[in-house]
Amino acid sequence: MTFAKHYVPGTLLKLAASAQAPSYWSEGSQSLHYFFLTMSSSSLEVPNFVSVGYVNDELFIWYDSRTHLAEARAPWMSAMKAEYWERENQNQRAWEKVQRAEIQAIMRNLNHSGGSHSIQRMFGCEIHEDNSTSVFWHFGYDGEDHLTLDLDTLTWISANPLAQDTKKWSEQEVCYAQYNKAYLQGLCLTSLLRYLELGRGRLNRKVPPVVRVTRHLAHNGEPMLRCWAHGFYPRDIRLSWWWDGQELTQETEHVGSRPGGDGTYQSWGAVEVPSGEEHRYTCRVEHLGLERPLTVTWEPPIDPSPIFTGAVVVLALSIVAAVTWMRRKRRKRPVSGDPVGEVLFTFFNVSRICLLMLLDSQVLNRSFCSTIIMQIEPPWQHLEEHPSFT
């Protein structure tokens, strides 16, 4: 996706002062993007036209052909008055008609009389930290690039031969390109500033990332360390790998920030490492939610065998002691009401269960044994008072 870069003109400079952005801005770029989708066929479950708007990648408005009404999808949009929604409904209904006519014309030109087809329109604007702006306008057909508007030259660029007829039609409508440029470099930017002010509490929040490093095997069988960052906001983040204090650039693989589904973002960066040298690699994370860069290394899993062996030995000795004591006190299962015999018999069975569990699963599950043992705690409180104890 390409962007035309400009600088905030005229009245916008008064709002976005050249030396300092408004106080309700967070650091980084601010964006307002719209996405339109029109389907040639529809059903009760899927509308044939959907329009959505995003401020800084947060959905704030929704419109579809089932209700023909624009809906707020961000809590801060509740401040908008009825006049705004009335005007938005009119605009969206007009776009719905335009896109329906466009998809019919394209299908007719391409002889696509049957099947399901779709067109997509994407446009938007951004304001950066240096007060420069980026704007874009793209048009797609069946999920593929179809037409792009060069906003510097006001020329239409076809992405493939199938788009030639669409390009010719767009070139005949001279005012169409001029309208798009005027909107993107004017009203789009002023709308963005207004939305940023309305959503300043949410859009200006800073949530630090949760970071961890895992070890995997790459396709070639070599070890790979992957640094995961998730749950952060805003989306801008920098993950870098370092080896003995030197940053690595060529040997790494990165994935850009993606929505996490809860209003935050996630990302990761990976590097292949020689086996046995994992401890020499460090993941460095920089984000607005962090006071200082965070460094994380891979921690190999703890070997549970010493813990398991010690637990089995202690448990076995406990069982032997309990059995010996029990045999001295009782040669058979105690009758009801004998607290000493009941406790010893129960302890013997609990110990046996825990030992079998350890031998079977090879996992020390202290909480399971403790839960069972806690159930027999009360009788122990009375042993010292019982004649058989002394």
Contacts in CASP RR format, 6 or more apart in sequence:
PFRMAT RR
TARGET T0000
AUTHOR 0000-0000-0000
METHOD contacts of the structure
MODEL  1
MTFAKHYVPGTLLKLAASAQAPSYWSEGSQSLHYFFLTMSSSSLEVPNFV
SVGYVNDELFIWYDSRTHLAEARAPWMSAMKAEYWERENQNQRAWEKVQR
AEIQAIMRNLNHSGGSHSIQRMFGCEIHEDNSTSVFWHFGYDGEDHLTLD
LDTLTWISANPLAQDTKKWSEQEVCYAQYNKAYLQGLCLTSLLRYLELGR
GRLNRKVPPVVRVTRHLAHNGEPMLRCWAHGFYPRDIRLSWWWDGQELTQ
ETEHVGSRPGGDGTYQSWGAVEVPSGEEHRYTCRVEHLGLERPLTVTWEP
PIDPSPIFTGAVVVLALSIVAAVTWMRRKRRKRPVSGDPVGEVLFTFFNV
SRICLLMLLDSQVLNRSFCSTIIMQIEPPWQHLEEHPSFT
1 136 0 8 1.000
1 138 0 8 1.000
2 136 0 8 1.000
2 148 0 8 1.000
3 126 0 8 1.000
3 134 0 8 1.000
3 135 0 8 1.000
3 136 0 8 1.000
4 134 0 8 1.000
4 135 0 8 1.000
4 136 0 8 1.000
4 150 0 8 1.000
4 151 0 8 1.000
4 152 0 8 1.000
5 132 0 8 1.000
5 133 0 8 1.000
5 134 0 8 1.000
6 132 0 8 1.000
6 133 0 8 1.000
6 134 0 8 1.000
6 135 0 8 1.000
6 185 0 8 1.000
7 131 0 8 1.000
7 132 0 8 1.000
7 133 0 8 1.000
8 16 0 8 1.000
8 127 0 8 1.000
8 131 0 8 1.000
8 132 0 8 1.000
8 133 0 8 1.000
8 189 0 8 1.000
9 185 0 8 1.000
9 186 0 8 1.000
11 190 0 8 1.000
12 186 0 8 1.000
12 189 0 8 1.000
12 190 0 8 1.000
12 193 0 8 1.000
13 131 0 8 1.000
15 22 0 8 1.000
15 190 0 8 1.000
15 193 0 8 1.000
16 22 0 8 1.000
16 127 0 8 1.000
16 131 0 8 1.000
16 193 0 8 1.000
18 131 0 8 1.000
21 129 0 8 1.000
21 131 0 8 1.000
22 193 0 8 1.000
22 196 0 8 1.000
22 197 0 8 1.000
24 196 0 8 1.000
24 197 0 8 1.000
24 199 0 8 1.000
24 200 0 8 1.000
24 201 0 8 1.000
24 203 0 8 1.000
24 204 0 8 1.000
25 196 0 8 1.000
25 204 0 8 1.000
26 203 0 8 1.000
26 204 0 8 1.000
26 205 0 8 1.000
26 206 0 8 1.000
26 234 0 8 1.000
26 288 0 8 1.000
27 129 0 8 1.000
27 288 0 8 1.000
28 128 0 8 1.000
28 129 0 8 1.000
28 234 0 8 1.000
28 236 0 8 1.000
28 288 0 8 1.000
29 126 0 8 1.000
29 127 0 8 1.000
29 128 0 8 1.000
29 129 0 8 1.000
29 134 0 8 1.000
29 236 0 8 1.000
30 55 0 8 1.000
30 56 0 8 1.000
30 126 0 8 1.000
30 127 0 8 1.000
30 192 0 8 1.000
30 196 0 8 1.000
31 54 0 8 1.000
31 55 0 8 1.000
31 56 0 8 1.000
31 57 0 8 1.000
31 124 0 8 1.000
31 125 0 8 1.000
31 126 0 8 1.000
31 127 0 8 1.000
31 192 0 8 1.000
32 53 0 8 1.000
32 54 0 8 1.000
32 55 0 8 1.000
32 124 0 8 1.000
32 125 0 8 1.000
32 126 0 8 1.000
32 188 0 8 1.000
32 189 0 8 1.000
32 191 0 8 1.000
32 192 0 8 1.000
32 195 0 8 1.000
33 53 0 8 1.000
33 54 0 8 1.000
33 57 0 8 1.000
33 122 0 8 1.000
33 123 0 8 1.000
33 124 0 8 1.000
34 51 0 8 1.000
34 52 0 8 1.000
34 53 0 8 1.000
34 54 0 8 1.000
34 121 0 8 1.000
34 122 0 8 1.000
34 123 0 8 1.000
34 124 0 8 1.000
35 51 0 8 1.000
35 52 0 8 1.000
35 53 0 8 1.000
35 54 0 8 1.000
35 120 0 8 1.000
35 121 0 8 1.000
35 122 0 8 1.000
36 49 0 8 1.000
36 50 0 8 1.000
36 51 0 8 1.000
36 95 0 8 1.000
36 99 0 8 1.000
36 120 0 8 1.000
36 121 0 8 1.000
36 122 0 8 1.000
37 49 0 8 1.000
37 50 0 8 1.000
37 51 0 8 1.000
37 118 0 8 1.000
37 119 0 8 1.000
37 120 0 8 1.000
38 48 0 8 1.000
38 49 0 8 1.000
38 96 0 8 1.000
38 99 0 8 1.000
38 100 0 8 1.000
38 102 0 8 1.000
38 103 0 8 1.000
38 118 0 8 1.000
38 119 0 8 1.000
39 46 0 8 1.000
39 47 0 8 1.000
39 48 0 8 1.000
39 49 0 8 1.000
39 116 0 8 1.000
39 117 0 8 1.000
39 118 0 8 1.000
40 48 0 8 1.000
40 103 0 8 1.000
40 104 0 8 1.000
40 107 0 8 1.000
40 115 0 8 1.000
40 116 0 8 1.000
40 117 0 8 1.000
40 118 0 8 1.000
41 48 0 8 1.000
41 115 0 8 1.000
41 116 0 8 1.000
42 48 0 8 1.000
42 65 0 8 1.000
47 64 0 8 1.000
47 65 0 8 1.000
47 66 0 8 1.000
48 65 0 8 1.000
48 100 0 8 1.000
49 64 0 8 1.000
49 65 0 8 1.000
49 96 0 8 1.000
49 99 0 8 1.000
49 100 0 8 1.000
50 62 0 8 1.000
50 63 0 8 1.000
50 64 0 8 1.000
50 65 0 8 1.000
51 61 0 8 1.000
51 62 0 8 1.000
51 63 0 8 1.000
51 64 0 8 1.000
51 92 0 8 1.000
51 95 0 8 1.000
51 96 0 8 1.000
52 59 0 8 1.000
52 61 0 8 1.000
52 62 0 8 1.000
52 63 0 8 1.000
52 73 0 8 1.000
53 59 0 8 1.000
53 60 0 8 1.000
53 61 0 8 1.000
53 62 0 8 1.000
54 60 0 8 1.000
55 74 0 8 1.000
55 192 0 8 1.000
55 195 0 8 1.000
55 196 0 8 1.000
55 199 0 8 1.000
55 203 0 8 1.000
56 203 0 8 1.000
56 234 0 8 1.000
56 235 0 8 1.000
57 235 0 8 1.000
57 259 0 8 1.000
58 74 0 8 1.000
58 202 0 8 1.000
58 203 0 8 1.000
58 263 0 8 1.000
59 73 0 8 1.000
59 74 0 8 1.000
60 72 0 8 1.000
60 73 0 8 1.000
60 74 0 8 1.000
60 76 0 8 1.000
60 77 0 8 1.000
60 195 0 8 1.000
61 70 0 8 1.000
61 71 0 8 1.000
61 72 0 8 1.000
61 73 0 8 1.000
61 74 0 8 1.000
61 77 0 8 1.000
61 88 0 8 1.000
62 70 0 8 1.000
62 71 0 8 1.000
62 73 0 8 1.000
63 69 0 8 1.000
63 70 0 8 1.000
63 71 0 8 1.000
63 88 0 8 1.000
63 89 0 8 1.000
63 92 0 8 1.000
65 96 0 8 1.000
68 89 0 8 1.000
68 92 0 8 1.000
68 93 0 8 1.000
68 96 0 8 1.000
69 89 0 8 1.000
70 85 0 8 1.000
70 88 0 8 1.000
70 89 0 8 1.000
70 92 0 8 1.000
72 78 0 8 1.000
72 80 0 8 1.000
74 199 0 8 1.000
74 202 0 8 1.000
75 202 0 8 1.000
76 198 0 8 1.000
76 199 0 8 1.000
76 201 0 8 1.000
76 202 0 8 1.000
76 203 0 8 1.000
77 198 0 8 1.000
79 198 0 8 1.000
80 198 0 8 1.000
99 119 0 8 1.000
99 121 0 8 1.000
102 119 0 8 1.000
103 117 0 8 1.000
103 118 0 8 1.000
103 119 0 8 1.000
105 166 0 8 1.000
105 169 0 8 1.000
106 112 0 8 1.000
106 117 0 8 1.000
106 119 0 8 1.000
106 141 0 8 1.000
106 146 0 8 1.000
106 165 0 8 1.000
106 166 0 8 1.000
107 113 0 8 1.000
107 114 0 8 1.000
107 117 0 8 1.000
109 165 0 8 1.000
109 166 0 8 1.000
110 162 0 8 1.000
110 165 0 8 1.000
117 141 0 8 1.000
117 142 0 8 1.000
118 141 0 8 1.000
118 142 0 8 1.000
118 143 0 8 1.000
119 139 0 8 1.000
119 140 0 8 1.000
119 141 0 8 1.000
119 146 0 8 1.000
120 138 0 8 1.000
120 139 0 8 1.000
120 140 0 8 1.000
120 141 0 8 1.000
120 143 0 8 1.000
121 138 0 8 1.000
121 139 0 8 1.000
121 140 0 8 1.000
122 136 0 8 1.000
122 137 0 8 1.000
122 138 0 8 1.000
122 139 0 8 1.000
123 135 0 8 1.000
123 136 0 8 1.000
123 137 0 8 1.000
123 138 0 8 1.000
123 180 0 8 1.000
123 184 0 8 1.000
123 188 0 8 1.000
124 135 0 8 1.000
124 136 0 8 1.000
124 137 0 8 1.000
124 184 0 8 1.000
124 188 0 8 1.000
125 133 0 8 1.000
125 134 0 8 1.000
125 135 0 8 1.000
125 184 0 8 1.000
125 185 0 8 1.000
125 188 0 8 1.000
125 189 0 8 1.000
125 192 0 8 1.000
126 133 0 8 1.000
126 134 0 8 1.000
126 135 0 8 1.000
127 133 0 8 1.000
127 189 0 8 1.000
127 192 0 8 1.000
127 193 0 8 1.000
128 134 0 8 1.000
133 185 0 8 1.000
133 189 0 8 1.000
135 151 0 8 1.000
135 184 0 8 1.000
135 185 0 8 1.000
135 188 0 8 1.000
136 151 0 8 1.000
136 184 0 8 1.000
137 148 0 8 1.000
137 149 0 8 1.000
137 151 0 8 1.000
137 180 0 8 1.000
137 184 0 8 1.000
138 145 0 8 1.000
138 147 0 8 1.000
138 148 0 8 1.000
138 149 0 8 1.000
139 146 0 8 1.000
139 147 0 8 1.000
139 148 0 8 1.000
139 166 0 8 1.000
140 146 0 8 1.000
140 147 0 8 1.000
140 159 0 8 1.000
141 162 0 8 1.000
141 163 0 8 1.000
141 166 0 8 1.000
144 159 0 8 1.000
144 160 0 8 1.000
145 159 0 8 1.000
145 160 0 8 1.000
146 158 0 8 1.000
146 159 0 8 1.000
146 160 0 8 1.000
146 162 0 8 1.000
146 163 0 8 1.000
146 166 0 8 1.000
147 156 0 8 1.000
147 157 0 8 1.000
147 158 0 8 1.000
147 159 0 8 1.000
147 163 0 8 1.000
147 166 0 8 1.000
147 167 0 8 1.000
147 170 0 8 1.000
148 156 0 8 1.000
148 157 0 8 1.000
148 159 0 8 1.000
149 155 0 8 1.000
149 156 0 8 1.000
149 157 0 8 1.000
149 177 0 8 1.000
149 180 0 8 1.000
149 181 0 8 1.000
150 156 0 8 1.000
150 157 0 8 1.000
151 180 0 8 1.000
151 181 0 8 1.000
151 184 0 8 1.000
151 185 0 8 1.000
154 177 0 8 1.000
154 178 0 8 1.000
154 181 0 8 1.000
155 177 0 8 1.000
156 167 0 8 1.000
156 170 0 8 1.000
156 171 0 8 1.000
156 177 0 8 1.000
157 167 0 8 1.000
158 164 0 8 1.000
158 166 0 8 1.000
158 167 0 8 1.000
170 176 0 8 1.000
170 177 0 8 1.000
196 203 0 8 1.000
205 233 0 8 1.000
206 233 0 8 1.000
206 234 0 8 1.000
206 288 0 8 1.000
206 289 0 8 1.000
207 231 0 8 1.000
207 232 0 8 1.000
207 233 0 8 1.000
207 264 0 8 1.000
207 289 0 8 1.000
208 232 0 8 1.000
208 287 0 8 1.000
208 289 0 8 1.000
208 290 0 8 1.000
209 229 0 8 1.000
209 230 0 8 1.000
209 231 0 8 1.000
209 232 0 8 1.000
209 237 0 8 1.000
209 285 0 8 1.000
209 287 0 8 1.000
209 289 0 8 1.000
209 290 0 8 1.000
209 294 0 8 1.000
210 229 0 8 1.000
210 230 0 8 1.000
210 231 0 8 1.000
210 232 0 8 1.000
211 227 0 8 1.000
211 228 0 8 1.000
211 229 0 8 1.000
211 283 0 8 1.000
211 285 0 8 1.000
211 294 0 8 1.000
211 296 0 8 1.000
212 227 0 8 1.000
212 228 0 8 1.000
212 296 0 8 1.000
213 225 0 8 1.000
213 226 0 8 1.000
213 227 0 8 1.000
213 228 0 8 1.000
213 283 0 8 1.000
213 296 0 8 1.000
213 297 0 8 1.000
213 298 0 8 1.000
213 299 0 8 1.000
214 225 0 8 1.000
214 226 0 8 1.000
214 228 0 8 1.000
214 298 0 8 1.000
215 223 0 8 1.000
215 224 0 8 1.000
215 225 0 8 1.000
215 226 0 8 1.000
215 278 0 8 1.000
215 298 0 8 1.000
215 300 0 8 1.000
216 223 0 8 1.000
216 224 0 8 1.000
216 225 0 8 1.000
216 226 0 8 1.000
217 223 0 8 1.000
217 224 0 8 1.000
218 224 0 8 1.000
218 272 0 8 1.000
222 272 0 8 1.000
222 273 0 8 1.000
222 274 0 8 1.000
222 275 0 8 1.000
223 272 0 8 1.000
223 273 0 8 1.000
223 274 0 8 1.000
223 275 0 8 1.000
223 276 0 8 1.000
223 278 0 8 1.000
224 270 0 8 1.000
224 271 0 8 1.000
224 272 0 8 1.000
224 273 0 8 1.000
225 241 0 8 1.000
225 270 0 8 1.000
225 271 0 8 1.000
225 273 0 8 1.000
225 278 0 8 1.000
225 281 0 8 1.000
225 283 0 8 1.000
225 298 0 8 1.000
226 268 0 8 1.000
226 269 0 8 1.000
226 270 0 8 1.000
227 239 0 8 1.000
227 241 0 8 1.000
227 268 0 8 1.000
227 269 0 8 1.000
227 270 0 8 1.000
227 283 0 8 1.000
227 285 0 8 1.000
227 296 0 8 1.000
228 266 0 8 1.000
228 268 0 8 1.000
229 237 0 8 1.000
229 239 0 8 1.000
229 266 0 8 1.000
229 267 0 8 1.000
229 268 0 8 1.000
229 285 0 8 1.000
229 287 0 8 1.000
230 260 0 8 1.000
230 264 0 8 1.000
230 265 0 8 1.000
230 266 0 8 1.000
230 267 0 8 1.000
231 260 0 8 1.000
231 262 0 8 1.000
231 264 0 8 1.000
231 265 0 8 1.000
231 266 0 8 1.000
232 264 0 8 1.000
232 265 0 8 1.000
232 266 0 8 1.000
232 287 0 8 1.000
232 289 0 8 1.000
233 263 0 8 1.000
233 264 0 8 1.000
233 265 0 8 1.000
234 265 0 8 1.000
234 288 0 8 1.000
235 257 0 8 1.000
235 265 0 8 1.000
236 257 0 8 1.000
236 287 0 8 1.000
236 288 0 8 1.000
237 257 0 8 1.000
237 265 0 8 1.000
237 267 0 8 1.000
237 285 0 8 1.000
237 286 0 8 1.000
237 287 0 8 1.000
238 285 0 8 1.000
238 286 0 8 1.000
238 287 0 8 1.000
239 254 0 8 1.000
239 267 0 8 1.000
239 268 0 8 1.000
239 269 0 8 1.000
239 283 0 8 1.000
239 284 0 8 1.000
239 285 0 8 1.000
240 247 0 8 1.000
240 248 0 8 1.000
240 252 0 8 1.000
240 283 0 8 1.000
240 284 0 8 1.000
240 286 0 8 1.000
241 247 0 8 1.000
241 248 0 8 1.000
241 251 0 8 1.000
241 252 0 8 1.000
241 269 0 8 1.000
241 271 0 8 1.000
241 281 0 8 1.000
241 282 0 8 1.000
241 283 0 8 1.000
241 284 0 8 1.000
242 248 0 8 1.000
242 281 0 8 1.000
242 282 0 8 1.000
242 283 0 8 1.000
242 284 0 8 1.000
242 295 0 8 1.000
243 280 0 8 1.000
243 281 0 8 1.000
243 282 0 8 1.000
244 280 0 8 1.000
245 282 0 8 1.000
247 284 0 8 1.000
248 271 0 8 1.000
251 271 0 8 1.000
251 272 0 8 1.000
252 269 0 8 1.000
252 270 0 8 1.000
252 271 0 8 1.000
253 269 0 8 1.000
253 270 0 8 1.000
253 271 0 8 1.000
254 267 0 8 1.000
254 268 0 8 1.000
254 269 0 8 1.000
254 270 0 8 1.000
255 267 0 8 1.000
255 268 0 8 1.000
255 269 0 8 1.000
256 267 0 8 1.000
257 265 0 8 1.000
257 266 0 8 1.000
257 267 0 8 1.000
258 265 0 8 1.000
258 266 0 8 1.000
258 267 0 8 1.000
259 265 0 8 1.000
259 266 0 8 1.000
260 266 0 8 1.000
269 283 0 8 1.000
271 281 0 8 1.000
273 280 0 8 1.000
273 281 0 8 1.000
278 298 0 8 1.000
278 300 0 8 1.000
279 297 0 8 1.000
279 298 0 8 1.000
281 297 0 8 1.000
281 298 0 8 1.000
282 295 0 8 1.000
282 296 0 8 1.000
282 297 0 8 1.000
283 295 0 8 1.000
283 296 0 8 1.000
283 297 0 8 1.000
284 293 0 8 1.000
284 294 0 8 1.000
284 295 0 8 1.000
285 293 0 8 1.000
285 294 0 8 1.000
285 295 0 8 1.000
285 296 0 8 1.000
286 293 0 8 1.000
286 294 0 8 1.000
287 294 0 8 1.000
304 362 0 8 1.000
304 363 0 8 1.000
304 364 0 8 1.000
307 364 0 8 1.000
308 358 0 8 1.000
308 362 0 8 1.000
308 363 0 8 1.000
308 364 0 8 1.000
311 358 0 8 1.000
311 364 0 8 1.000
312 355 0 8 1.000
312 358 0 8 1.000
312 359 0 8 1.000
315 351 0 8 1.000
315 354 0 8 1.000
315 355 0 8 1.000
315 358 0 8 1.000
316 355 0 8 1.000
318 351 0 8 1.000
319 348 0 8 1.000
319 351 0 8 1.000
319 352 0 8 1.000
319 355 0 8 1.000
322 344 0 8 1.000
322 347 0 8 1.000
322 348 0 8 1.000
322 351 0 8 1.000
323 348 0 8 1.000
325 344 0 8 1.000
326 341 0 8 1.000
326 344 0 8 1.000
326 345 0 8 1.000
326 348 0 8 1.000
329 340 0 8 1.000
329 341 0 8 1.000
329 344 0 8 1.000
329 388 0 8 1.000
330 338 0 8 1.000
330 340 0 8 1.000
330 341 0 8 1.000
330 344 0 8 1.000
333 345 0 8 1.000
334 340 0 8 1.000
334 341 0 8 1.000
334 342 0 8 1.000
334 344 0 8 1.000
334 345 0 8 1.000
336 342 0 8 1.000
338 388 0 8 1.000
339 379 0 8 1.000
339 382 0 8 1.000
339 383 0 8 1.000
339 386 0 8 1.000
340 383 0 8 1.000
340 386 0 8 1.000
340 388 0 8 1.000
340 389 0 8 1.000
342 379 0 8 1.000
343 376 0 8 1.000
343 379 0 8 1.000
343 380 0 8 1.000
343 383 0 8 1.000
346 376 0 8 1.000
347 373 0 8 1.000
347 376 0 8 1.000
350 369 0 8 1.000
350 372 0 8 1.000
350 373 0 8 1.000
350 376 0 8 1.000
353 369 0 8 1.000
353 372 0 8 1.000
354 368 0 8 1.000
354 369 0 8 1.000
354 372 0 8 1.000
357 365 0 8 1.000
357 368 0 8 1.000
357 369 0 8 1.000
358 364 0 8 1.000
358 365 0 8 1.000
383 389 0 8 1.000
END
